[in-house]
Amino acid sequence: MINSMKNLFSKTLSKKKLVIFSASFVVFAAVLGFFMYEGTKKTVALTLDGEERVIKTHADTIQDIFNDLKISLRSEDYLSLAANTEVKNNLSIVWKPARQVELIQDQEKKTYWTAADTVDEFLKEQNIAINEHDKLNQNPDAKLKQDMKIAIQRAFPLKVVVGGKEQEVWSTSTTVADFLSQQGITLNKMDRVEPALKQNVTKDAVINVIRVEKVTDVVEEPISYAVVTKNDSKLDKGKQKVVTEGQEGLLSKEYEVILENGKEVSRKLVSEKKLKEKQDKVVAMGTKVIVAQVSRGSSEPAGKEFYVSSTAYTADCNGCSGYTATGINLRANPNIKVIAVDPRVIPLGTKVYVEGYGYAIAADKGSAIKGNKIDVFFASKSDAYRWGRKTVKIKILN
């Protein structure tokens, strides 16, 4: 009986050992497998959007790594190695996800996907050059962000004329007012701008800034004196004597003057003040009739007829004062019959009859009237032109 129980206990103990052994073997195998599995993993250094990590992986390719990390790769992303590259131990991989940005250029909008870090890198990536005068709404060194808007205003050439001085400049402004502000050009109260400030600035336009100013100009002008004649019966006819010398007056005039670019464009009289009164010239005209004393051989006797060369003149001819050598006011007496003579041939004051002209008096002379020549007075130029130059018969009456 006792032997039977010993045998039974021995068998039970053997089964327990077997179970323990088996379990230990399984654990050992599992641990061994785990260490073998882990030991066969490859070490990979990742830089994911600037974040560095080190992983161990059984992935065969870089694509498999990103699949395991549940990261979707875009064709626009930056990947330091091709996605189908075989994974090896101590492999280093850099990945930058592409960001969507909007570029606005010349009023046109376009969306880009880019993995560039900065605005400047993005522009270089797209071969977009920024010229010296162009305007960029972002700092070139600014970090790119998702949905960032990058606007480029292209500069264009135009001319600006300020106060008459022209220069060529570049501008990105949209209105004349913006352009002037950009150029540091200030407008005075009266200045004008062409085209208007609200007008759009276009390529090759000409912006004209007209400097306008109002100034005061004071001018002193002489006041002309008149010549007043008085008959003097004590003075021989044909003689004249200055009784009072004439003196000019003085008048001060104040003008409001408008200048554009330094040149006068308008003048308005504001006020005037008489600084000095004028004094008219008074001339005594002789009316005393004298008997003509004809020198032998120097003039023709009364009743004598002879032919002379004649021309005609008016009171308004070049160099004419309107008064005859004997003081007759021809303008005040347009119907008077007067001839100019050479006093050596026909003395002044002689009454004559001129063929085709009528009765007249020799009351004037002239530097061009020499010898047997006379100049016939007419009130109008048309009558003088009709008379012309011709030979006429003249008769001495006294």
Order of alpha helices (4+ residues) and beta strands (2+ residues): alpha-beta-beta-alpha-beta-beta-beta-beta-alpha-beta-beta-beta-beta-alpha-beta-beta-beta-beta-beta-beta-beta-beta-beta-beta-beta-beta-beta-alpha-beta
